[in-house]
Amino acid sequence: MKNPLVALLVGILIGVGGLYFFLPYDPLSLGEGPVAVTVSPDGAVERASAGDTLRRVKQRGFLQCGVSQGLPGFSNPDERGNWSGIDVDFCRAIAAAIFGDGSKVRFRPLSAKDRFTALQSGEIDILSRNTTWTMSRDTQLGFDFVGVTYYDGQSFMVRKAAGIETVRDLAGGTICTETGTTTELNLADYFRSRGLSYKVLSFEKNDEAIVAYDRGRCDAYTTDASGLYAQRLKLTDPDANMVLTDIISKEPLGPAVRQGDPQWEDIARWTLNALLNAEELGVTSENVDEMLESDNPRIRRLLGREGAYGEAVGLGPDWAVHVIRAVGNYGEMFERNVGTETPLGIKRGLNALWNEGGVQYAPPVR
Ligand SMILES: N[C@@H](CCC(=O)N[C@@H](CS)C(=O)NCC(=O)O)C(=O)O
């Protein structure tokens, strides 16, 4: 190599090649990683490889939604196999956003223990099953949580006749719960940090846990407060039992999707935001068709009369109209399934909108 410039170039090539060989990843491959996004001057976004969940769901013709095995108000089948509840409605809302038809969804009942593998393996497209958003679930299991459908906290159900008023009164007692939940660690944290003793009876099936409590095998049954109101309905004498007012944890319950498909994540996140924004703007299942003529710009954007918000995530312009027609707004969904007029009788509390004393707050469609 007589020419020093050629020698230098060859040296650089060998160096870069060697470096490339030893890198722990392939920098030239996009794989499941970053998504190429093109934004045109009018603001419409085109994704070159946004993952294929939406495409697969459309091809299949229905959404696969992972729910609980039966929790009234959240996801519960009737004797004819028709599912209802907030978590069920959330999946119907996504089906409506995609297909314009909230019935294009199949529900897969999952135990607390099995729910995460079902999402990881692709058996379901979304997990909508009173699942607490925690850091480890979000960062170590390969999921993304898309928001909070229900702000909850863990509490305890006891027999009224037992004279138990606070969690501390349960010291030395036996407590029934379910495996594979956040419940067990909260329980351990609470009792151990206070030097209180307790015994725990954990079951894989929620019905086994509630039957054990009903038969007096434990002094208390513990889970999310919402779950306690739901499970109480299954007891031989619901009125002989009460839920303590003590709340020992934060349980933000929300839907989760697999990490790596930002378009799908956006569809799920913005379906929830649309439900909340609809309530804030007074758009309901009953007035949504009149609201199409509204001149309020926020309503016009939500309902696809201005802008191209649905198109940006691979949906039609009237995606939110279909969502609201199918399940109503968030408030309607809440009241119909778990509200004060239902057997669960839950007040909005933390789940009221931010401007009505709660913490439900959705970013705007704009
Ligand atoms: N939010 C908690 C608890 C969720 C949970 O699985 N709770 C039980 C007790 S209420 C349940 O939903 N059981 C219904 C079922 O297993 O189908 C978590 O994500 O770990």
Ligand as a Chemical Component Dictionary entry (heavy atoms), coordinates in Angstrom:
data_LIG
# 
_chem_comp.id                   LIG 
_chem_comp.type                 NON-POLYMER 
_chem_comp.pdbx_formal_charge   0 
_chem_comp.three_letter_code    LIG 
# 
loop_
_chem_comp_atom.comp_id 
_chem_comp_atom.atom_id 
_chem_comp_atom.alt_atom_id 
_chem_comp_atom.type_symbol 
_chem_comp_atom.charge 
_chem_comp_atom.model_Cartn_x 
_chem_comp_atom.model_Cartn_y 
_chem_comp_atom.model_Cartn_z 
_chem_comp_atom.pdbx_ordinal 
LIG N1  N1  N 0 -55.063 -5.188  41.263 1  
LIG C1  C1  C 0 -54.383 -6.313  41.813 2  
LIG C2  C2  C 0 -55.334 -7.473  42.114 3  
LIG C3  C3  C 0 -55.983 -8.022  40.878 4  
LIG C4  C4  C 0 -56.735 -9.334  41.085 5  
LIG O1  O1  O 0 -56.475 -10.304 40.376 6  
LIG N2  N2  N 0 -57.668 -9.388  42.038 7  
LIG C5  C5  C 0 -58.432 -10.584 42.219 8  
LIG C6  C6  C 0 -59.232 -10.467 43.503 9  
LIG S1  S1  S 0 -60.518 -9.270  43.399 10 
LIG C7  C7  C 0 -59.338 -10.795 41.014 11 
LIG O2  O2  O 0 -59.568 -9.908  40.252 12 
LIG N3  N3  N 0 -59.856 -11.944 40.834 13 
LIG C8  C8  C 0 -60.721 -12.186 39.721 14 
LIG C9  C9  C 0 -60.225 -13.347 38.927 15 
LIG O3  O3  O 0 -59.257 -13.987 39.326 16 
LIG O4  O4  O 0 -60.797 -13.590 37.885 17 
LIG C10 C10 C 0 -53.276 -6.761  40.881 18 
LIG O5  O5  O 0 -53.200 -6.272  39.751 19 
LIG O6  O6  O 0 -52.474 -7.611  41.262 20 
# 
loop_
_chem_comp_bond.comp_id 
_chem_comp_bond.atom_id_1 
_chem_comp_bond.atom_id_2 
_chem_comp_bond.value_order 
_chem_comp_bond.pdbx_ordinal 
LIG N1  C1  SING 1  
LIG C1  C2  SING 2  
LIG C1  C10 SING 3  
LIG C2  C3  SING 4  
LIG C3  C4  SING 5  
LIG C4  O1  DOUB 6  
LIG C4  N2  SING 7  
LIG N2  C5  SING 8  
LIG C5  C6  SING 9  
LIG C5  C7  SING 10 
LIG C6  S1  SING 11 
LIG C7  O2  DOUB 12 
LIG C7  N3  SING 13 
LIG N3  C8  SING 14 
LIG C8  C9  SING 15 
LIG C9  O3  DOUB 16 
LIG C9  O4  SING 17 
LIG C10 O5  DOUB 18 
LIG C10 O6  SING 19 
# 
